[in-house]
Amino acid sequence: MRITLLVAAFLITTFTFASENDWGRTGHRATGEVAEQHLTKKAKAQVRELLNGMNLAFVSTYGDDIKSDPAYRKYNPWHYVNLEPGETKYTKEKANPKGDLVHAINHSIAVLKDKNATKEDKEFHLKLLVHFVGDLHQPLHAGRGEDKGGNDIQVRWFGDGSNLHRVWDSEMINDFDMSYTELAHNTDVLSKKEIRNIQQGSVLDWMYESKELANRVYDSVETGEKLGYQYMYEWFPVVHDQVQKGGLRLAGILNEIYK
């Protein structure tokens, strides 16, 4: 009985940790769905073949799903990127030697482009790529290391205990109460030029963009603050915008790989 209880406690802890440290399943799936809508025919065919018929939304949570498996523990640092206090430039020399979000995306792209990589390896890294591009556009995944990307900043969310990271990961999206398809299909209508402008730049450029947004997010609250409708009104449009940007940029990456 004691062993059963310990296993149950471990599983609850594991899945709670996973759910509280990602974009949230709905956000990731919406990002994947936006990307799916903007793939070229060739890219879509290549992706479907590599994923054995599954789409990007379906595999978008894979990066968090594997957190419960100790065999994949080395990928945990790949979900975020932090600069040291006072640092404004990202350098490989000062990056986390265990890897970070910038490394994760660039490495996954390299594997997908590698003609010598196995199908199994490409499938694995495609799933990771979908997830990590989503993570990159949740600004607190480019937040401060000292507060674990806002996880240590305690706030009240509609009266319940929460933290700043969780509010941005999932609680605003959950309280908006749309499915991932509704969220993805109700994004801004953009011209081809506007889409190209969003897709321009490098992974580093997008990281700096998220870090700048993260600074605004940090300034938006005080520890212990009660957040609710007003915060949703001010910041949910930003969340929605980030989901769309992540999907468009993911599509741009895949269209370039499979052109």
C-alpha positions as CSV (number, residue, x, y, z in Angstrom):
1,M,0.0,0.0,0.0
2,R,2.8,2.4,0.9
3,I,4.6,1.8,-2.4
4,T,1.3,2.4,-4.3
5,L,0.8,5.7,-2.5
6,L,4.4,6.7,-3.2
7,V,4.1,5.9,-6.9
8,A,0.8,7.8,-7.1
9,A,2.3,10.8,-5.3
10,F,5.2,10.7,-7.7
11,L,3.0,10.7,-10.7
12,I,0.8,13.6,-9.4
13,T,4.0,15.6,-8.7
14,T,5.4,14.8,-12.1
15,F,2.4,15.8,-14.1
16,T,1.7,18.9,-12.0
17,F,5.3,20.0,-12.7
18,A,4.8,19.4,-16.4
19,S,1.5,21.2,-16.6
20,E,2.8,24.3,-14.7
21,N,6.0,24.8,-16.7
22,D,4.9,24.9,-20.3
23,W,2.8,27.1,-22.6
24,G,-0.1,24.9,-21.6
25,R,-1.6,22.2,-23.8
26,T,-4.1,24.5,-25.4
27,G,-1.5,27.1,-26.2
28,H,0.9,24.6,-27.7
29,R,-1.8,22.9,-29.8
30,A,-3.1,26.3,-31.0
31,T,0.5,27.2,-32.1
32,G,0.7,23.9,-33.9
33,E,-2.6,24.4,-35.6
34,V,-1.7,27.9,-36.8
35,A,1.5,26.5,-38.3
36,E,-0.4,23.7,-40.0
37,Q,-2.6,26.3,-41.7
38,H,0.5,28.0,-43.2
39,L,2.5,25.1,-44.4
40,T,3.2,24.7,-48.1
41,K,1.8,21.6,-49.7
42,K,5.3,20.1,-49.9
43,A,6.1,20.9,-46.3
44,K,2.7,19.5,-45.1
45,A,3.3,16.3,-47.0
46,Q,6.8,15.8,-45.6
47,V,5.6,16.6,-42.1
48,R,2.7,14.1,-42.3
49,E,5.0,11.4,-43.6
50,L,7.6,12.0,-40.9
51,L,4.9,12.0,-38.2
52,N,3.1,9.0,-39.6
53,G,-0.1,10.9,-40.4
54,M,-0.3,13.0,-37.2
55,N,-0.5,16.8,-37.4
56,L,1.6,19.5,-35.6
57,A,-1.1,20.2,-33.0
58,F,-1.2,16.5,-32.0
59,V,2.6,16.3,-31.3
60,S,2.9,19.9,-29.9
61,T,2.9,18.8,-26.3
62,Y,5.5,16.0,-26.8
63,G,8.3,18.0,-25.3
64,D,6.4,18.2,-22.0
65,D,5.0,14.7,-22.1
66,I,8.5,13.2,-22.0
67,K,9.4,15.1,-18.8
68,S,7.8,12.2,-16.8
69,D,10.4,9.8,-18.3
70,P,13.8,9.9,-16.6
71,A,15.5,8.9,-19.9
72,Y,14.7,12.3,-21.3
73,R,15.7,14.4,-18.2
74,K,18.6,15.9,-20.1
75,Y,16.1,17.9,-22.2
76,N,14.6,19.8,-19.3
77,P,17.0,22.8,-19.6
78,W,16.1,23.1,-23.3
79,H,12.6,24.6,-22.4
80,Y,14.0,28.0,-21.4
81,V,16.8,30.5,-21.9
82,N,18.2,32.9,-19.3
83,L,20.8,35.6,-19.5
84,E,22.8,36.5,-16.5
85,P,21.7,39.6,-14.6
86,G,23.0,42.6,-16.4
87,E,23.7,40.7,-19.6
88,T,22.0,41.9,-22.7
89,K,23.7,39.7,-25.3
90,Y,23.4,35.9,-25.7
91,T,26.8,34.2,-26.3
92,K,27.5,30.5,-26.7
93,E,30.3,30.8,-24.2
94,K,27.9,32.0,-21.4
95,A,25.0,29.8,-22.4
96,N,23.9,26.9,-20.3
97,P,26.3,24.1,-21.0
98,K,23.4,21.6,-20.7
99,G,21.6,23.4,-23.5
100,D,18.8,26.0,-23.6
101,L,15.9,27.0,-25.8
102,V,18.0,28.7,-28.4
103,H,20.2,25.6,-28.7
104,A,17.1,23.3,-28.7
105,I,15.5,25.0,-31.7
106,N,18.7,25.3,-33.7
107,H,19.8,21.7,-33.0
108,S,16.3,20.4,-33.9
109,I,16.5,22.3,-37.2
110,A,20.0,20.9,-37.9
111,V,18.8,17.3,-37.4
112,L,15.8,17.8,-39.7
113,K,18.2,19.2,-42.4
114,D,20.7,16.4,-41.9
115,K,20.5,13.9,-44.8
116,N,22.2,11.3,-42.8
117,A,19.8,11.5,-39.8
118,T,17.5,8.5,-39.4
119,K,13.7,8.9,-39.8
120,E,13.3,8.1,-36.1
121,D,15.7,10.9,-35.1
122,K,14.0,13.4,-37.4
123,E,10.6,12.5,-36.1
124,F,11.8,13.0,-32.5
125,H,13.4,16.3,-33.2
126,L,10.4,17.5,-35.3
127,K,8.2,16.9,-32.2
128,L,10.7,18.8,-30.1
129,L,10.9,21.7,-32.6
130,V,7.1,22.2,-32.6
131,H,7.1,22.3,-28.8
132,F,10.2,24.5,-28.4
133,V,9.1,27.1,-30.9
134,G,5.9,27.4,-28.8
135,D,7.9,27.7,-25.6
136,L,10.0,30.5,-27.2
137,H,6.9,32.6,-27.6
138,Q,5.8,32.3,-24.0
139,P,7.8,35.3,-22.8
140,L,8.6,33.9,-19.4
141,H,10.5,31.0,-21.0
142,A,13.0,33.8,-21.7
143,G,12.6,35.3,-18.2
144,R,15.0,35.6,-15.3
145,G,16.8,32.6,-14.0
146,E,16.7,33.8,-10.4
147,D,12.9,33.5,-10.1
148,K,12.7,30.5,-12.5
149,G,10.9,32.5,-15.2
150,G,8.3,33.9,-12.8
151,N,7.6,30.6,-11.1
152,D,8.7,32.1,-7.8
153,I,6.6,35.2,-8.1
154,Q,3.5,34.4,-6.2
155,V,0.2,36.1,-7.2
156,R,-3.5,35.5,-6.7
157,W,-5.5,34.5,-9.8
158,F,-9.2,35.2,-9.4
159,G,-8.7,34.6,-5.7
160,D,-6.7,31.4,-6.0
161,G,-3.0,31.0,-5.3
162,S,-0.8,31.0,-8.4
163,N,2.4,32.4,-9.8
164,L,3.3,34.7,-12.7
165,H,4.6,31.9,-14.9
166,R,1.5,29.7,-14.5
167,V,-0.7,32.7,-15.3
168,W,1.0,33.1,-18.6
169,D,1.5,29.5,-19.4
170,S,-2.1,28.3,-19.0
171,E,-4.4,30.3,-16.7
172,M,-5.2,33.2,-19.0
173,I,-5.8,30.7,-21.9
174,N,-7.9,28.4,-19.8
175,D,-10.1,31.2,-18.5
176,F,-10.6,32.4,-22.0
177,D,-12.3,29.0,-22.4
178,M,-11.7,28.3,-26.1
179,S,-10.5,25.0,-27.6
180,Y,-7.2,25.1,-29.4
181,T,-8.9,25.1,-32.8
182,E,-11.1,28.0,-31.8
183,L,-8.1,29.9,-30.6
184,A,-6.0,29.1,-33.7
185,H,-8.8,29.9,-36.1
186,N,-9.6,33.2,-34.5
187,T,-6.3,34.9,-35.0
188,D,-5.7,38.2,-36.8
189,V,-6.1,38.3,-40.6
190,L,-2.7,39.2,-41.9
191,S,-1.5,40.0,-45.4
192,K,1.3,38.0,-47.0
193,K,3.6,40.8,-46.4
194,E,2.7,41.0,-42.7
195,I,3.3,37.2,-42.4
196,R,6.7,37.4,-44.1
197,N,7.6,40.2,-41.7
198,I,6.7,38.1,-38.7
199,Q,8.7,35.1,-40.1
200,Q,11.8,37.2,-40.7
201,G,14.7,37.0,-38.3
202,S,16.6,34.4,-36.5
203,V,15.9,32.3,-33.4
204,L,18.1,34.8,-31.5
205,D,16.0,37.7,-32.8
206,W,12.9,36.0,-31.6
207,M,14.5,35.2,-28.2
208,Y,15.4,38.9,-27.7
209,E,11.8,39.8,-28.7
210,S,10.4,37.5,-26.0
211,K,12.9,38.7,-23.4
212,E,11.9,42.3,-24.0
213,L,8.3,41.2,-23.6
214,A,9.2,39.3,-20.5
215,N,10.6,42.5,-18.9
216,R,7.2,44.1,-19.5
217,V,5.4,41.2,-18.0
218,Y,7.6,41.4,-14.9
219,D,6.7,45.1,-14.6
220,S,3.0,44.3,-14.9
221,V,2.6,42.8,-11.4
222,E,3.8,43.0,-7.8
223,T,4.4,39.9,-5.7
224,G,1.1,38.9,-4.0
225,E,-1.0,41.0,-6.3
226,K,-4.6,40.0,-7.0
227,L,-5.1,39.4,-10.7
228,G,-8.3,38.9,-12.6
229,Y,-10.5,40.5,-15.3
230,Q,-8.4,43.7,-15.6
231,Y,-5.2,41.7,-16.2
232,M,-7.0,39.5,-18.7
233,Y,-8.3,42.5,-20.6
234,E,-4.8,44.0,-20.8
235,W,-2.7,41.0,-21.5
236,F,-4.7,38.2,-23.1
237,P,-4.4,39.9,-26.5
238,V,-0.7,39.6,-26.1
239,V,-0.9,35.9,-25.3
240,H,-3.1,35.4,-28.4
241,D,-0.7,37.3,-30.5
242,Q,2.3,35.3,-29.3
243,V,0.5,32.0,-30.1
244,Q,-0.1,33.3,-33.7
245,K,3.5,34.5,-34.0
246,G,4.8,31.1,-32.8
247,G,2.7,29.2,-35.3
248,L,3.7,31.5,-38.2
249,R,7.4,31.2,-37.4
250,L,7.2,27.4,-37.0
251,A,5.6,27.2,-40.4
252,G,8.3,29.4,-41.9
253,I,11.0,27.2,-40.5
254,L,9.4,24.0,-41.8
255,N,8.6,25.6,-45.2
256,E,12.3,26.5,-45.5
257,I,13.5,23.0,-44.5
258,Y,11.1,21.3,-47.0
259,K,11.2,23.8,-49.9
